[in-house]
Amino acid sequence: MKSEKGITLTILVIYVVFFSIIMSLLAALSNYIYKNIGYVNDNSIDISEFNKFNMYFIEDIKTNKQAEIKETVNEEGKEILQITFEDGDTYRYVKSEKTIYKNKQKIAKDIIDFNAEQFNNSEKRKKYIEVNIKIGSNDEANYKKKIEYVLKYW
């Protein structure tokens, strides 16, 4: 009898199983990569929201010597943290909307938590506002920052 070389049924089954394993591994890897791309995009958006708030807030901090911080409830029943400077500029954090407004303009969104306290340093005769901010989407903070802003003292 002649020796015939070719693909047998067992080798064909081995090829199919082998390529199925490789394809499932590639699919799992691809799924993992695409699932995490959303986190990368959210982080850059969150940092830009902080930068927008920071830009406006620093401008007012450096031109005012006095600020008043108070927590109130507006006529709609929403909790508001309000920072009012001596020149009339007002920053409002509306907790239910997760937004920060400067006067009537929305300047930052997706703010999970925002706290502000005013402190006096009697030795150096300086006043500063300490701000704690957490930014993220879906109630998960991707960006947290605690920063102290010194009011104008000269």
Steps between C-alpha positions, in 0.01 A plus 500: 500500500593849428571739784262793480577809698218740575288649773331246715187560697687510832745764379207706367331486841826604670534800263141610568543474877835681490368791290184521714715543812710769332190686376340493846820635658516783244130580559552515878804726461316729259200521732724591795675776303181658366329484840783700661522766227193663656692557823782674317258736325311578825820589686600761246151653508505511880831682511376755249194566721730573794716726283197704393393551863858573608550762228194702602553454874866610501407814310251597772720387790785726392279810468294473823590533866174366643281199431195352667424128489156372591281198444141574405192343349344679202129543427496169309633314806848437358804507727748769397849587619557865420823702498447875465790741447504867597471613136171309462618192312325189629592136460223249565531123522162335445534151644202344321620624159869426572595836348683817599373836383678835494222756533253348248752325273565126532877454521545138615294182489524143635610631843426215740601692813602858567587651840650836586613648833656835580793524741697789647873490559546764770881484497527594134169689490378294207163346425470194288228274368553126507314317223444124483370385165417156358420469133376197306210338329265228623571582868859383464763765573771496235665820620537630856670823603548692823638847442541818705441835329646809675285810476657831402684640803705791368 
